[in-house]
Amino acid sequence: MSNSSSITEFLLLAFTDRQELQLLHFWLFLGISLAALLGNGLIITAIACDHHLHTPMYFFLLNLSLLDLGSISTTLPKAMANSLCDNSHISYLVCAAQVFFFLFLISEEYFLLTVMAYDRYVAICKPLHYGTLLGSRACVHMAAAAWGTGFLVSLLHTINTFSLPLCQGNVVDQFFCEIPQILKLSCSHSYLREVGIIVVSVCLAFGYFVFIVVSYVQILRAVLRIPSEQGRHKAFSTCLPHLAVVSLFVSTGMFAHLKPPSISSPSLDLVVSFMYSVVPPAVNPLIYSMRNQDIKYALRKLITRWQCLKAELFFQT
């Protein structure tokens, strides 16, 4: 038995004990990381460089891509290093930093998705007031509120979790440091304070979820009142990418943390955590670029500009 003062590192659970499969996991993680970097990087660059996309919807999408990049960069690099080096160690401070940044980015992303639902609600249900309700100053304030809320929530959880005495060893049954797994290492009854904070956070998250659902109910009612079929299709198509991202984010997160204990196992927990922590940041750019003609057009312009610049440099040399 040990306490938190004597713990200098944690042991993360590996996906497999076989070196060959660990190398396979490394290449899989590397491919996912590069795909997320490329997809989110292209969206960020396209929005930043195309002045036609300097609107509230794409401002929030740019913030979402930044969060996706940060989120996947928090969990995968250490998992890749462990798979490549056949190592499962992570230092106490690095574990605490991983908890803080992952929770910060995830909570910020959920708050931002709620703001994006409000953006779609105003655009479809109150189009005449869109410029007033979602001006540049209002967008900056909402984005700043999202970042600030995520920071405070993450800081509170991290400080409280790592101030608990740990008496159940240092093995974390996950491929990255996660609060529920660290709470399993705490002494009996000493984790109840953090559980209370988690309950409050869950209630707040449920409130955000209700807001998103109510917003889309109002959006659906407004879309059905549009007389032309083309108008209905155009209005609802702007919501489909956001609705798909919210569904993927919420469904994987809820299943990861609310699945029945009877079906829980270390291997299943690893796969489920991978689904909610790694898959959404890698898939979100694909979802938005497939259904959004403005993003497609901006990406084509960006690629064409890059090809012209490359050809110009070639002929100059």
Secondary structure, DSSP 8 states (H G I E B T S, - for coil): ---GGG--EEEE--S-S-HHHHHHHHHHHHHHHHHHHHHHHHHHHHHHH-GGG-SHHHHHHHHHHHHHHHHHHHHHHHHHHHHHHT--EEEHHHHHHHHHHHHHHHHHHHHHHHHHHHHHHHHHH-GGGHHHHT-HHHHHHHHHHHHHHHHHHHHHHHHHHHTS-B-S-SEESSSS--HHHHHTTB-TTTTHHHHHHHHHHHHHHHHHHHHHHHHHHHHHHHHHT-SSHHHHHHHHHTTHHHHHHHHHHHHHHHHHHHS-GGG--HHHHHHHHHHHHTHHHHHHHHHHHHH-HHHHHHHHHHHHHHHHHHHHHHHH-
